[in-house]
Each structure stands twice: as structure tokens, then as C-alpha cells.
């Protein structure tokens, strides 16, 4: 999974941080120390950590993720990160 979105509320920049959705890589979520939660009234799950976004960004950088964009949406801060993947050898064929 080469892309990850993390977000936090502006008033909660010290945490918690949302680090993934219900389809996120369980191994990556474990590495981040995330717990899967479902908010009352939602029909989907999210992964959260108590750490502030800066600590999560540091952890993701250590395993090869790079921030490719950051924005504010209303009262929410959102970062999009990407990790380069090695493409398999296609024997001279292109994608």
C-alpha cells in the first residue's frame, strides 16, 4: 500500500491522530501503534493513535514514506504520504 493519509483536528494537534481506514495494512497500523475504532453512528472503522501527527510523520519517514501534500480542510489537517514501490521485472514488456 504505497499511499497513507493521516489527519487530526486543528485543536488536537497534540493527538489523537487518524492514521488509516478499515482497509489499511494491518502490519503498518501495528507499527504505528494504531487501534481500530468505529465511532457511534458510523458504518466504517478508522485507525487512531494517541501520538501527535509529527511523531507519526517521523515514524513513517523512517520506513520510506514521504509527504507529498498537506492541506487544511475546515478544522482538519490532512497529510498524504507515498512510499516508492519496486516494480516487478516484466521481461521487456511495459505497463
ChimeraX commands (.cxc) that place a marker at each C-alpha (Angstrom):
marker #1 position 0.00,0.00,0.00 radius 0.5
marker #1 position 2.03,2.98,-1.24 radius 0.5
marker #1 position -0.30,5.80,-0.04 radius 0.5
marker #1 position -1.26,6.79,3.52 radius 0.5
marker #1 position -3.48,9.63,4.71 radius 0.5
marker #1 position -3.14,10.94,8.25 radius 0.5
marker #1 position -5.22,13.68,9.83 radius 0.5
marker #1 position -6.00,15.47,13.04 radius 0.5
marker #1 position -8.28,18.22,14.23 radius 0.5
marker #1 position -6.55,21.62,14.46 radius 0.5
marker #1 position -7.45,21.98,18.13 radius 0.5
marker #1 position -5.98,18.50,18.76 radius 0.5
marker #1 position -2.60,18.89,17.07 radius 0.5
marker #1 position -1.07,17.04,20.02 radius 0.5
marker #1 position -3.19,13.96,19.21 radius 0.5
marker #1 position -5.05,11.80,18.67 radius 0.5
marker #1 position -4.16,11.28,15.03 radius 0.5
marker #1 position -6.20,9.33,12.47 radius 0.5
marker #1 position -3.77,7.12,10.54 radius 0.5
marker #1 position -5.86,4.80,8.39 radius 0.5
marker #1 position -9.19,3.41,7.36 radius 0.5
marker #1 position -10.64,-0.07,7.71 radius 0.5
marker #1 position -8.73,-1.24,4.60 radius 0.5
marker #1 position -5.29,-0.11,5.80 radius 0.5
marker #1 position -2.37,-2.52,6.02 radius 0.5
marker #1 position -2.61,-4.21,9.46 radius 0.5
marker #1 position 1.19,-4.53,9.70 radius 0.5
marker #1 position 1.65,-0.79,9.12 radius 0.5
marker #1 position -1.09,0.02,11.62 radius 0.5
marker #1 position 0.62,-2.22,14.19 radius 0.5
marker #1 position 3.96,-0.47,13.56 radius 0.5
marker #1 position 2.27,2.88,14.22 radius 0.5
marker #1 position 0.62,1.53,17.38 radius 0.5
marker #1 position -2.83,2.25,15.99 radius 0.5
marker #1 position -6.11,0.90,17.28 radius 0.5
marker #1 position -9.14,0.29,15.06 radius 0.5
marker #1 position -12.27,2.12,16.23 radius 0.5
marker #1 position -15.80,2.68,14.98 radius 0.5
marker #1 position -17.46,5.92,16.08 radius 0.5
marker #1 position -21.07,5.70,17.17 radius 0.5
marker #1 position -23.32,6.26,14.14 radius 0.5
marker #1 position -20.63,5.48,11.53 radius 0.5
marker #1 position -20.75,2.35,9.39 radius 0.5
marker #1 position -16.96,2.34,8.86 radius 0.5
marker #1 position -13.85,1.95,11.01 radius 0.5
marker #1 position -10.74,4.10,11.35 radius 0.5
marker #1 position -7.32,3.60,12.92 radius 0.5
marker #1 position -6.24,6.11,15.57 radius 0.5
marker #1 position -3.12,6.68,17.68 radius 0.5
marker #1 position -2.72,8.93,20.71 radius 0.5
marker #1 position 0.53,10.38,19.32 radius 0.5
marker #1 position 0.65,13.81,17.64 radius 0.5
marker #1 position 0.97,13.94,13.84 radius 0.5
marker #1 position 4.66,14.94,13.99 radius 0.5
marker #1 position 5.56,11.66,15.71 radius 0.5
marker #1 position 3.58,9.66,13.13 radius 0.5
marker #1 position 5.24,11.55,10.26 radius 0.5
marker #1 position 8.65,10.75,11.79 radius 0.5
marker #1 position 7.77,7.04,12.10 radius 0.5
marker #1 position 6.54,6.86,8.51 radius 0.5
marker #1 position 9.64,8.63,7.19 radius 0.5
marker #1 position 11.86,6.02,8.89 radius 0.5
marker #1 position 10.25,3.29,6.76 radius 0.5
marker #1 position 10.40,5.16,3.46 radius 0.5
marker #1 position 7.23,7.27,3.30 radius 0.5
marker #1 position 7.45,10.88,2.08 radius 0.5
marker #1 position 4.89,13.65,2.46 radius 0.5
marker #1 position 3.56,14.57,-0.98 radius 0.5
marker #1 position 0.88,17.02,0.10 radius 0.5
marker #1 position -0.62,18.68,3.15 radius 0.5
marker #1 position -3.77,20.77,3.48 radius 0.5
marker #1 position -6.29,22.12,5.89 radius 0.5
marker #1 position -9.93,21.14,5.36 radius 0.5
marker #1 position -12.19,23.10,7.69 radius 0.5
marker #1 position -10.83,22.35,11.17 radius 0.5
marker #1 position -8.87,19.27,9.99 radius 0.5
marker #1 position -5.22,18.97,8.96 radius 0.5
marker #1 position -4.51,16.24,6.37 radius 0.5
marker #1 position -1.20,14.82,5.13 radius 0.5
marker #1 position -0.83,12.48,2.15 radius 0.5
marker #1 position 2.27,10.28,2.14 radius 0.5
marker #1 position 3.66,7.96,-0.51 radius 0.5
marker #1 position 6.21,5.15,-0.45 radius 0.5
marker #1 position 8.01,4.16,-3.64 radius 0.5
marker #1 position 7.46,0.56,-4.64 radius 0.5
marker #1 position 9.77,-1.59,-6.73 radius 0.5
marker #1 position 8.04,-2.73,-9.90 radius 0.5
marker #1 position 8.48,-6.39,-10.89 radius 0.5
marker #1 position 10.59,-7.24,-13.93 radius 0.5
marker #1 position 8.16,-7.60,-16.81 radius 0.5
marker #1 position 10.65,-9.22,-19.18 radius 0.5
marker #1 position 10.85,-6.26,-21.55 radius 0.5
marker #1 position 7.13,-5.55,-21.50 radius 0.5
marker #1 position 5.82,-2.22,-20.28 radius 0.5
marker #1 position 2.75,-1.45,-18.27 radius 0.5
marker link #1:1,2 radius 0.2
marker link #1:2,3 radius 0.2
marker link #1:3,4 radius 0.2
marker link #1:4,5 radius 0.2
marker link #1:5,6 radius 0.2
marker link #1:6,7 radius 0.2
marker link #1:7,8 radius 0.2
marker link #1:8,9 radius 0.2
marker link #1:9,10 radius 0.2
marker link #1:10,11 radius 0.2
marker link #1:11,12 radius 0.2
marker link #1:12,13 radius 0.2
marker link #1:13,14 radius 0.2
marker link #1:14,15 radius 0.2
marker link #1:15,16 radius 0.2
marker link #1:16,17 radius 0.2
marker link #1:17,18 radius 0.2
marker link #1:18,19 radius 0.2
marker link #1:19,20 radius 0.2
marker link #1:20,21 radius 0.2
marker link #1:21,22 radius 0.2
marker link #1:22,23 radius 0.2
marker link #1:23,24 radius 0.2
marker link #1:24,25 radius 0.2
marker link #1:25,26 radius 0.2
marker link #1:26,27 radius 0.2
marker link #1:27,28 radius 0.2
marker link #1:28,29 radius 0.2
marker link #1:29,30 radius 0.2
marker link #1:30,31 radius 0.2
marker link #1:31,32 radius 0.2
marker link #1:32,33 radius 0.2
marker link #1:33,34 radius 0.2
marker link #1:34,35 radius 0.2
marker link #1:35,36 radius 0.2
marker link #1:36,37 radius 0.2
marker link #1:37,38 radius 0.2
marker link #1:38,39 radius 0.2
marker link #1:39,40 radius 0.2
marker link #1:40,41 radius 0.2
marker link #1:41,42 radius 0.2
marker link #1:42,43 radius 0.2
marker link #1:43,44 radius 0.2
marker link #1:44,45 radius 0.2
marker link #1:45,46 radius 0.2
marker link #1:46,47 radius 0.2
marker link #1:47,48 radius 0.2
marker link #1:48,49 radius 0.2
marker link #1:49,50 radius 0.2
marker link #1:50,51 radius 0.2
marker link #1:51,52 radius 0.2
marker link #1:52,53 radius 0.2
marker link #1:53,54 radius 0.2
marker link #1:54,55 radius 0.2
marker link #1:55,56 radius 0.2
marker link #1:56,57 radius 0.2
marker link #1:57,58 radius 0.2
marker link #1:58,59 radius 0.2
marker link #1:59,60 radius 0.2
marker link #1:60,61 radius 0.2
marker link #1:61,62 radius 0.2
marker link #1:62,63 radius 0.2
marker link #1:63,64 radius 0.2
marker link #1:64,65 radius 0.2
marker link #1:65,66 radius 0.2
marker link #1:66,67 radius 0.2
marker link #1:67,68 radius 0.2
marker link #1:68,69 radius 0.2
marker link #1:69,70 radius 0.2
marker link #1:70,71 radius 0.2
marker link #1:71,72 radius 0.2
marker link #1:72,73 radius 0.2
marker link #1:73,74 radius 0.2
marker link #1:74,75 radius 0.2
marker link #1:75,76 radius 0.2
marker link #1:76,77 radius 0.2
marker link #1:77,78 radius 0.2
marker link #1:78,79 radius 0.2
marker link #1:79,80 radius 0.2
marker link #1:80,81 radius 0.2
marker link #1:81,82 radius 0.2
marker link #1:82,83 radius 0.2
marker link #1:83,84 radius 0.2
marker link #1:84,85 radius 0.2
marker link #1:85,86 radius 0.2
marker link #1:86,87 radius 0.2
marker link #1:87,88 radius 0.2
marker link #1:88,89 radius 0.2
marker link #1:89,90 radius 0.2
marker link #1:90,91 radius 0.2
marker link #1:91,92 radius 0.2
marker link #1:92,93 radius 0.2
marker link #1:93,94 radius 0.2
marker link #1:94,95 radius 0.2
view
